[in-house]
Amino acid sequence: MKKFFSLILVLFLVAGLILAGCGQQKQAQEQPAQQNQDTKQETQTVKIGAILPLSGSAAATGVKLKYAIETAQEIINGEHPEINMELAKSAGLPNLNGAKVEFIFADHQANPEVAKSEAERLIQNEKVVGLIGCYHSSATKPASQVAERFQIPFVAGSSSSAALTERGLKWFTRIAPHDGMETVLFFDYLKFLNEKYSAGIKKVAVVYIDNEYGVHAFEMVKKTIENYKADGFELVADIKYPANVSNVDTEVQKVKAAKPDAIFHASYIGDMTQFVKKYKELNVVPKVVLSYCGGYQDPQFVVNLGKDADYFSGPNATTSALFSKMPDLEKINEIYKAKSGVDIDGPTLEDFASAMVIAEAINKAGTTEPAKVLEALKTQEFAAPYFVSGKIKFGDDGQNIHSASVMTQIQNGIYEAVWPTDYQTKEPIPAFPDWSKR
């Protein structure tokens, strides 16, 4: 009897081991399946970080940039066959099984240190596979250096400092023309005014904010004007002002004393508004004022100044006057305007482009693997029917080699395209009237 019970006990132990082994085998078989399911779930959404000035002095602009990126997200994730763009045709990224794109927004508060820390957070905590931003060149610089360190792609939209593409970074690309390209555009436009309208523009002053954007804009003027001295241009004043400026009396007095024919401005919307008001108060009447990508391009400039905004000029990636000539841009603007309540402007369109391009690069690569996405960015040409150039292609330094800008001038509150003549919606007015005659 004792032997019988011993035999029964052995049988129970063996059965238990067999069942345990089956359970472990089943668990081992289920674990890879669960991992595959988790991986599949993760690839259904592609996260991209967008670092913008959503608070602080440029918050109004930052919010509009956010609307533009949300417009891009809507076009990518939905179906918009009425827009002639690859990612508008079907929902999601077709080469990633229809994966949706999610832009994760971060606020750099116009503070470079915050931009740096937010870039690190988005990469390490949010696990984004790319970054876009940051509008302020001074914020884009440290954020893109973080992307370089972590080896993920960074596509800047509207940051224009020439220095950004002179650092030898591998992972950085930029949509907007840089300050050097815009400076050449400025002098060529002045030559056009002199040749066609006998404008007599010779003396140039530069007024610029004391940050990455402003300082490099001035450096580009110093460098570029050497190539135009034979055309009679001379630099008669360079006037730098602090980023937190609250009174521009001294700076405008210096401008008035220099008596320039043309003023080049590297300013944001708040300080540009201050300068125009003070120009009027002190009766500063140059022939031309040209603004780098910044305050002038924001339609709030017209809202702030009313008729006093007329006759100011600057390059722009777009203007509402061009919508009727560009049907895809007009359809994009309809989506954007429904979100923002205003028409899309130049810097905002450049940030829209950055969102579209990084998503399209991921789609072309067929993966979120950073090296393959970077290869697509650096080797592929991207269709851009929303720009007058129609395309985007990055050079070895990461700069878009196709400038999308046209020269615009505010006439009766409208940003009119005035040059080159192929895109002209109105002829330029070559000289400011006296403030008392407006």
For each residue, the residues with C-beta under 8 A, 3 or more apart:
1: 4 5
2: 5 6
3: 6 7
4: 1 7 8
5: 1 2 8 9
6: 2 3 9 10
7: 3 4 10 11
8: 4 5 11 12
9: 5 6 12 13
10: 6 7 13 14
11: 7 8 14 15
12: 8 9 15 16
13: 9 10 16 17
14: 10 11 17 18
15: 11 12 18 19
16: 12 13 19 20
17: 13 14 20 21
18: 14 15 21 22
19: 15 16 22 23
20: 16 17 23 24
21: 17 18 24 25
22: 18 19 25 26
23: 19 20 26 27
24: 20 21 27 28
25: 21 22 28 29
26: 22 23 29 30
27: 23 24 30 31
28: 24 25 31 32
29: 25 26 32 33
30: 26 27 33 34
31: 27 28 34 35
32: 28 29 35 36
33: 29 30 36 37
34: 30 31 37 38
35: 31 32 38 39
36: 32 33 39 40
37: 33 34 40 41
38: 34 35 41 42
39: 35 36 42 43
40: 36 37 43 44
41: 37 38 44
42: 38 39 45
43: 39 40 46 96 97 99 368
44: 40 41 99 100
45: 42 99 100 101 102
46: 43 93 96 99 100 101 102 129 359 362 368
47: 102 104 126 127 128 129
48: 101 102 103 104 128 129 130 131 132 355 358 359
49: 103 104 106 118 119 122 123 126 128 130 131 132 133
50: 66 69 103 104 105 106 131 132 133 355
51: 105 106 107 108 115 118 119 122 131 132 133 134 139 143
52: 62 65 66 105 106 107 108 133 134 135 351
53: 56 57 58 59 61 62 107 108 109 110 134 135 136 139
54: 59 62 63 66 105 107 109
55: 59 62 107 109
56: 53 59 109 110 111
57: 53 110 268 270
58: 53 61 62 110 135 136 268 269 270
59: 53 54 55 56 62 63
60: 63 64 269 298 300
61: 53 58 64 65 135 268 269 298 300 347
62: 52 53 54 55 58 59 65 66 107 135
63: 54 59 60 66 67 340
64: 60 61 67 68 298 340 342 345 348
65: 52 61 62 68 69 135 157 158 347 348 351
66: 50 52 54 62 63 69 70 105
67: 63 64 70 71 336 339 340 348
68: 64 65 71 72 336 344 348 349 351 352 355
69: 50 65 66 72 73 103 105 132 351 352 354 355
70: 66 67 73 74 103 339
71: 67 68 74 75 332 335 336 339 352
72: 68 69 75 76 103 352 355 356 359
73: 69 70 76 77 101 102 103 355
74: 70 71 77 78 335
75: 71 72 78 80 83 85 87 88 332 335 356
76: 72 73 87 88 92 93 100 101 356 359
77: 73 74 91 92 100 101
78: 74 75 91
79: 88 89 90 91
80: 75 83 85 88 89 331
81: 88 89
82: 88 331
83: 75 80 88 328 331 332
84: 88 328 385
85: 75 80 88 89 328 356 383 385
86: 89 360 363 383
87: 75 76 93 356 359 360 363
88: 75 76 79 80 81 82 83 84 85
89: 79 80 81 85 86
90: 79 94 98
91: 77 78 79 98 100
92: 76 77 96 97 98 99 100 101
93: 46 76 87 96 98 99 100 101 359 362 363
94: 90 98 363
95: 363 364 365 366
96: 43 46 92 93 99 362 363 366 367 368
97: 43 92
98: 90 91 92 93 94
99: 43 44 45 46 92 93 96
100: 44 45 46 76 77 91 92 93
101: 45 46 48 73 76 77 92 93 359 362
102: 45 46 47 48 73
103: 48 49 50 69 70 72 73 132 355
104: 47 48 49 50 122 126 128
105: 50 51 52 54 66 69
106: 49 50 51 52 118 119 121 122
107: 51 52 53 54 55 62 114 118
108: 51 52 53 111 112 114 115 118 133 134 136 139 143
109: 53 54 55 56 114
110: 53 56 57 58 136 139
111: 56 108 114 115 139
112: 108 115 116 136 138 139 141 142
113: 116 117 142
114: 107 108 109 111 117 118 139
115: 51 108 111 112 118 119 133 134 136 139 140 142 143
116: 112 113 119 120 142 143 145 146
117: 113 114 120 121
118: 49 51 106 107 108 114 115 121 122 143
119: 49 51 106 115 116 122 123 131 142 143 144 146 147
120: 116 117 123 124 146
121: 106 117 118 124 125 126
122: 49 51 104 106 118 119 125 126 128 131
123: 49 119 120 126 127 128 131 146 147 150 152
124: 120 121 127
125: 121 122
126: 47 49 104 121 122 123
127: 47 123 124
128: 47 48 49 104 122 123 131 152
129: 46 47 48 152 153 362 368 370 373
130: 48 49 152 153 154 155 358 362 370 373
131: 48 49 50 51 119 122 123 128 143 144 147 152 153 154 155
132: 48 49 50 51 69 103 154 155 156 157 351 354 355 358
133: 49 50 51 52 108 115 139 140 143 156 157 159 351 354
134: 51 52 53 108 115 139 140 143 156 159
135: 52 53 58 61 62 65 139 140 157 158 159 347 351
136: 53 58 108 110 112 115 139 140 159 211 212 213
137: 140 141 159 160 161 163 164 211 212 213 216
138: 112 141 161 211 212 213
139: 51 53 108 110 111 112 114 115 133 134 135 136 142 143 159
140: 115 133 134 135 136 137 143 144 156 159 161 164
141: 112 137 138 144 145 161 163 164 212
142: 112 113 115 116 119 139 145 146
143: 51 108 115 116 118 119 131 133 134 139 140 146 147 154
144: 119 131 140 141 147 148 154 156 164 169 171 172
145: 116 141 142 148 149 169
146: 116 119 120 123 142 143 149 150
147: 119 123 131 143 144 150 151 152 153 154 171 172
148: 144 145 151 154 169 170 171 172
149: 145 146
150: 123 146 147
151: 147 148 171 370 371
152: 123 128 129 130 131 147 171 370
153: 129 130 131 147 171 173 358 361 370 373 374 377
154: 130 131 132 143 144 147 148 171 172 173
155: 130 131 132 173 174 175 354 357 358 361 377
156: 132 133 134 140 144 159 164 172 173 174 175 176 354
157: 65 132 133 135 174 175 176 347 350 351 352 353 354 355
158: 65 135 175 176 293 346 347 348 350 351
159: 133 134 135 136 137 139 140 156 164 174 176 213
160: 137 176 177 178 179 182 213 217 292 293 294
161: 137 138 140 141 164 178 179 212 213 216 217
162: 165 166 178 179 180 216 219 220
163: 137 141 166 167 212 216
164: 137 140 141 144 156 159 161 167 172 174 178
165: 162 172 174 178 397 398 399
166: 162 163 397
167: 163 164 172
168: 397
169: 144 145 148 172 398
170: 148 374
171: 144 147 148 151 152 153 154 370 374
172: 144 147 148 154 156 164 165 167 169 398
173: 153 154 155 156 357 377 378 394 398 399 400
174: 155 156 157 159 164 165 178 394 398 399 400
175: 155 156 157 158 350 351 353 354 357 392 400 404
176: 156 157 158 159 160 293 317 347 350 400 404
177: 160 181 182 185 293 315 400 403 404 405
178: 160 161 162 164 165 174 181 182 399
179: 160 161 162 182 183 213 216 217 220 266 292
180: 162 183 184 220 223 224
181: 177 178 184 185 403
182: 160 177 178 179 185 186 217 220 292 293 315 405
183: 179 180 186 187 217 220 221 223 224 264
184: 180 181 187 188 224
185: 177 181 182 188 189 315 403 405 407
186: 182 183 189 190 262 264 290
187: 183 184 190 191 224 225 227 228 231 233
188: 184 185 191 192
189: 185 186 192 193 290 313 407 419
190: 186 187 193 194 199 201 233 262 288
191: 187 188 194 195 228 231
192: 188 189 195 196 419
193: 189 190 196 197 199 201 288 428 430
194: 190 191 197 198 199 200 201 231
195: 191 192
196: 192 193
197: 193 194 428 430
198: 194
199: 190 193 194 261 287 288 430 431
200: 194 261 287
201: 190 193 194 233 261 262 287 288
202: 232 233 234 261
203: 233 234 236 258 259 260 261 262
204: 221 225 233 234 235 236 260 261 262 263 264
205: 235 236 237 238 239 255 258 260 262 263 264 286
206: 217 218 221 235 237 238 239 263 264 266
207: 239 241 251 255 263 264 265 266 267 275
208: 214 215 217 218 238 239 240 241 264 265 266 267
209: 213 214 240 241 242 243 245 266 267 268 271
210: 214 215 240 241 242 243
211: 136 137 138 214 215 243
212: 136 137 138 141 161 163 215 216
213: 136 137 138 159 160 161 179 209 216 217 266 292 294
214: 208 209 210 211 217 218 240 266 267
215: 208 210 211 212 218 219 240
216: 137 161 162 163 179 212 213 219 220
217: 160 161 179 182 183 206 208 213 214 220 221 264 266 292
218: 206 208 214 215 221 222 238 240 266
219: 162 215 216 222 223
220: 162 179 180 182 183 216 217 223 224
221: 183 204 206 217 218 224 225 235 238 264
222: 218 219 225 226 235 238
223: 180 183 219 220 226
224: 180 183 184 187 220 221 227 228
225: 187 204 221 222 228 229 233 234 235
226: 222 223 229
227: 187 224
228: 187 191 224 225 231 233
229: 225 226 232 233 234
230:
231: 187 191 194 228
232: 202 229
233: 187 190 201 202 203 204 225 228 229
234: 202 203 204 225 229
235: 204 205 206 221 222 225 238
236: 203 204 205 258 259 260
237: 205 206 254 255 257 258 260
238: 205 206 208 218 221 222 235
239: 205 206 207 208 251 254 255
240: 208 209 210 214 215 218
241: 207 208 209 210 245 248 251 271
242: 209 210 245
243: 209 210 211
244:
245: 209 241 242 248 251 271 274
246:
247: 250 274
248: 241 245 251 252 271 274 275 278
249: 252 253 278
250: 247 253 254
251: 207 239 241 245 248 254 255 275
252: 248 249 255 256 275 278 279 282 284
253: 249 250 256 257 282
254: 237 239 250 251 257 258
255: 205 207 237 239 251 252 258 260 263 279 284
256: 252 253 259 282 284
257: 237 253 254
258: 203 205 236 237 254 255
259: 203 236 256
260: 203 204 205 236 237 255 263 286
261: 199 200 201 202 203 204 286 287 288
262: 186 190 201 203 204 205 286 287 288 289 290
263: 204 205 206 207 255 260 286 288 289 290
264: 183 186 204 205 206 207 208 217 221 290 291 292
265: 207 208 272 275 289 290 291 292 294 295 296 314
266: 179 206 207 208 209 213 214 217 218 291 292 294
267: 207 208 209 214 271 272 275 291 294 295 296
268: 57 58 61 209 271 272 294 295
269: 58 60 61 272 273 294 295 298 300 301 304
270: 57 58 273 274 295
271: 209 241 245 248 267 268 274 275 295
272: 265 267 268 269 275 276 291 294 295 296 301
273: 269 270 276 277 295 301 304 305
274: 245 247 248 270 271 277 278
275: 207 248 251 252 265 267 271 272 278 279
276: 272 273 279 280 305 308 309 312
277: 273 274 280 281 305 308
278: 248 249 252 274 275 281 282 284
279: 252 255 275 276 282 283 284 285 435
280: 276 277 283 284 308 435
281: 277 278
282: 252 253 256 278 279
283: 279 280 434 435 436
284: 252 255 256 278 279 280
285: 279 432 433 434 435
286: 205 260 261 262 263 289 432
287: 199 200 201 261 262 430 431 432
288: 190 193 199 201 261 262 263 313 430 431 432
289: 262 263 265 286 311 312 313 432
290: 186 189 262 263 264 265 313 314
291: 264 265 266 267 272 294 295 296 297 312 313 314
292: 160 179 182 213 217 264 265 266 314 315
293: 158 160 176 177 182 297 314 315 346 347
294: 160 213 265 266 267 268 269 272 291 297 298 347
295: 265 267 268 269 270 271 272 273 291 298 301
296: 265 267 272 291 301 312 313 314
297: 291 293 294 301 314 316 345 346 347
298: 60 61 64 269 294 295 301 345 347
299: 302 303 342 343 345 415
300: 60 61 269 303 304
301: 269 272 273 295 296 297 298 304 305 309 312 410
302: 299 305 306 309 410 413
303: 299 300 306
304: 269 273 300 301 309
305: 273 276 277 301 302 308 309
306: 302 303 309 413
307: 310 413 438
308: 276 277 280 305 438
309: 276 301 302 304 305 306 312 410 413
310: 307 410 411 412 413 438
311: 289 409 410 411 429 432 433
312: 276 289 291 296 301 309 409 410
313: 189 288 289 290 291 296 407 408 409 410 418 428
314: 265 290 291 292 293 296 297 407 408
315: 177 182 185 292 293 346 405 406 407 408
316: 297 319 345 346 405 406 407 408 415 417
317: 176 346 347 349 350 387 404 405
318: 322 329 344 345 346 349 386 387 388 404
319: 316 322 345 346 406 408 414 415 416 417 425
320: 323 333 343 414 415
321: 324 414 415 416 417 425 426
322: 318 319 325 326 329 388 406 417 423 425
323: 320 326 329 330 333 343
324: 321 330
325: 322 423
326: 322 323 329 330 385 386 388
327: 330 331
328: 83 84 85 331 332 385 386
329: 318 322 323 326 332 333 344 349 385 386
330: 323 324 326 327 333 334
331: 80 82 83 327 328 334 335
332: 71 75 83 328 329 335 336 344 352 386
333: 320 323 329 330 336 337 343 344
334: 330 331 337 338
335: 71 74 75 331 332 338 339
336: 67 68 71 332 333 339 340 343 344 348 352
337: 333 334 340 341 342 343 344
338: 334 335
339: 67 70 71 335 336
340: 63 64 67 336 337 344
341: 337
342: 64 299 337 345
343: 299 320 323 333 336 337
344: 68 318 329 332 333 336 337 340 348 349 352
345: 64 297 298 299 316 318 319 342 348 349 415
346: 158 293 297 315 316 317 318 319 349 350 405
347: 61 65 135 157 158 176 293 294 297 298 317 350 351
348: 64 65 67 68 158 336 344 345 351 352
349: 68 317 318 329 344 345 346 352 353 386 387
350: 157 158 175 176 317 346 347 353 354 404
351: 52 65 68 69 132 133 135 157 158 175 347 348 354 355
352: 68 69 71 72 157 332 336 344 348 349 355 356 386
353: 157 175 349 350 356 357 384 386 387 392
354: 69 132 133 155 156 157 175 350 351 357 358
355: 48 50 68 69 72 73 103 132 157 351 352 358 359
356: 72 75 76 85 87 352 353 359 360 382 384
357: 155 173 175 353 354 360 361 377 382 392
358: 48 130 132 153 155 354 355 361 362 373 377
359: 46 48 72 76 87 93 101 355 356 362 363
360: 86 87 356 357 363 364 382
361: 153 155 357 358 364 365 373 376 377 380 382
362: 46 93 96 101 129 130 358 359 365 367 368 373 376
363: 86 87 93 94 95 96 359 360 366
364: 95 360 361 376 380
365: 95 361 362 368 369 372 373 375 376
366: 95 96 363 372
367: 96 362 372 373
368: 43 46 96 129 362 365 373
369: 365 372 373
370: 129 130 151 152 153 171 373 374
371: 151 374 375
372: 365 366 367 369 375 376
373: 129 130 153 358 361 362 365 367 368 369 370 376 377
374: 153 170 171 370 371 377 378
375: 365 371 372 378 379
376: 361 362 364 365 372 373 379 380
377: 153 155 173 357 358 361 373 374 380 394
378: 173 374 375 394 396 398
379: 375 376
380: 361 364 376 377
381: 391 392 393
382: 356 357 360 361 391 392 393
383: 85 86 390 391
384: 353 356 387 389 390 391 392 404
385: 84 85 326 328 329 390
386: 318 326 328 329 332 349 352 353
387: 317 318 349 353 384 390 391 392 402 404
388: 318 322 326 404 406 423
389: 384 392 402 403 404
390: 383 384 385 387 402
391: 381 382 383 384 387 402
392: 175 353 357 381 382 384 387 389 400 402
393: 381 382 400 401 402
394: 173 174 377 378 398 399 400 401
395: 398 399 400 401
396: 378
397: 165 166 168
398: 165 169 172 173 174 378 394 395
399: 165 173 174 178 394 395
400: 173 174 175 176 177 392 393 394 395 403 404
401: 393 394 395
402: 387 389 390 391 392 393
403: 177 181 185 389 400
404: 175 176 177 317 318 350 384 387 388 389 400
405: 177 182 185 315 316 317 346
406: 315 316 319 322 388 417 418 419 420 423
407: 185 189 313 314 315 316 417 418 419 420 428
408: 313 314 315 316 319 415 416 417 418
409: 311 312 313 415 416 418 426 428 429
410: 301 302 309 310 311 312 313 413 414 415 416
411: 310 311 414 416 426 429
412: 310
413: 302 306 307 309 310 410
414: 319 320 321 410 411
415: 299 316 319 320 321 345 408 409 410
416: 319 321 408 409 410 411 425 426
417: 316 319 321 322 406 407 408 423 424 425 426
418: 313 406 407 408 409 424 425 426 427 428
419: 189 192 406 407 424 428
420: 406 407 423 424
421: 424
422:
423: 322 325 388 406 417 420
424: 417 418 419 420 421 427
425: 319 321 322 416 417 418
426: 321 409 411 416 417 418
427: 418 424
428: 193 197 313 407 409 418 419
429: 311 409 411
430: 193 197 199 287 288
431: 199 287 288
432: 285 286 287 288 289 311
433: 285 311 437 438
434: 283 285 437 438
435: 279 280 283 285 438
436: 283
437: 433 434
438: 307 308 310 433 434 435
